[in-house]
Amino acid sequence: MKIKDKKLILLKSLYAKRFDGNYYNVEEIISNSGQTNSSESDSIAKSLAEEGLINIVSDKAGTDAMITSVGVEYIEDLSVEKYDPQDLIDPIEKEILKSKLDELLERLKRIEVGQQITYDDLMDEIETLKKLLDVLGKKDWRQMLKGKLVDAGFGLVANEVFDLLVQTFKDIKLLKG
């Protein structure tokens, strides 16, 4: 087992006991996960203490440790899943969608949609959608588009606006499926 793995085991074990305020024997924790010796355990503990992830107390019996708030944050950050879409929107599709969003705004200017939708609100929502093209995957962006349209009032608007949306985005493969 690698040193990195042993450090993580020690941190996770101390994290599980973070609320009791006690120190725990480092060698015992690490030896439960595999082969180690006291000098290696001490070295691992000192390294983590230098990083500010644990506090240590050493004596003849060995080294005891307690996780710090920085260590708690470190472990919690590790457990948070990172968003990594597998269906990224390619640059050409991004430009096409941006132009379609601009076209939608222009078309909405020309029709009367009533008081349910204000142009300024729509402009802000469409600008947000443009920015999200660089962050979200295709499926998530499509869902965001639908959600923003419903939030903006399109979910309650007459067939005229729905037809406008269909006309604007009908040839975009990204929005199908």
Summary of the structure (lengths in Angstrom):
residues: 177
radius of gyration: 27.6
end to end distance: 45.8
largest distance: 82.7
contacts: 464
relative contact order: 0.10
helix: 62%
strand: 9%
